[in-house]
Amino acid sequence: MVLPVLKKGSEGKVYLLWKDLHKLSEFYFDECGSSGWMPKVSIAYGEIIVIVCPSILYRLADVGKPTISGIEVLCNETLTIKAEAYDEQSALHKVFLVYSINNSPWNYKKMDIARRYVMEPVGVWLVRRALYY
């Protein structure tokens, strides 16, 4: 959740919240001083656009790439691929296996998460790593 805030006689700020309770980040914008301009926020396709003043726009994005490790390939009657995927700064929405056989067009297969439950944050700790297959 993204919450724009303006304190009377102060600069605007934007809170990034997890499950309406836990503050992940806080961004201050003092470009307009104490003009009383409330930041305007738009969220789409993994980006957060913040209009701080009528003439200033910020694009917030997660520039850190996710990590994929512990790749394991099992070949019995079916081919099973397991991998641990995580992002240190944010959660992963979906993980895809992308493959091509003998120079055929690329195929995209959504991987299933091995864990079938959701863990809520406790204090400031979030579950960051998950096994996918």
C-alpha positions, 0 to 999 in steps of 0.5 A, a space after each residue: 500500500 502506498 500512502 501520500 501524506 501532507 503534514 500542515 506547514 511541512 513537506 509532503 511524504 509517501 509511506 510504503 506499507 505492508 498489509 496496512 500495518 508495517 512501514 517498509 519505507 518512507 520518502 520525504 519530498 521538500 522540493 515544494 517547501 511548505 506550500 501545502 502540496 499533497 503528493 499525488 501517487 500512481 501505481 502500475 506495472 511495478 512502478 510507483 509514480 509520485 508527483 511532488 509538485 506541479 513541475 516535479 515527478 519521480 519514478 520509483 522502481 525496484 532496480 535490484 534484480 532477484 536472485 535464483 539459486 539452488 537449481 536442481 533438475 530431476 529427470 524420471 518419467 517427467 522433468 522436474 526443475 526446482 530453484 530457490 528464488 528471492 529478492 532482497 528488497 521486495 517480494 516476488 509476484 510470479 516466477 517463470 521458467 523460460 525455455 526453448 527446445 532445438 531453437 523453437 520459439 520461447 516457452 513460458 511456464 509459470 512455476 509453482 511455489 513449494 510453500 502453500 501458506 503465507 507468513 505475515 511479517 513479525 516486527 521488521 522481518 519478512 520471509 524473503 526466500 521461497 522454493 519454486 518447482 
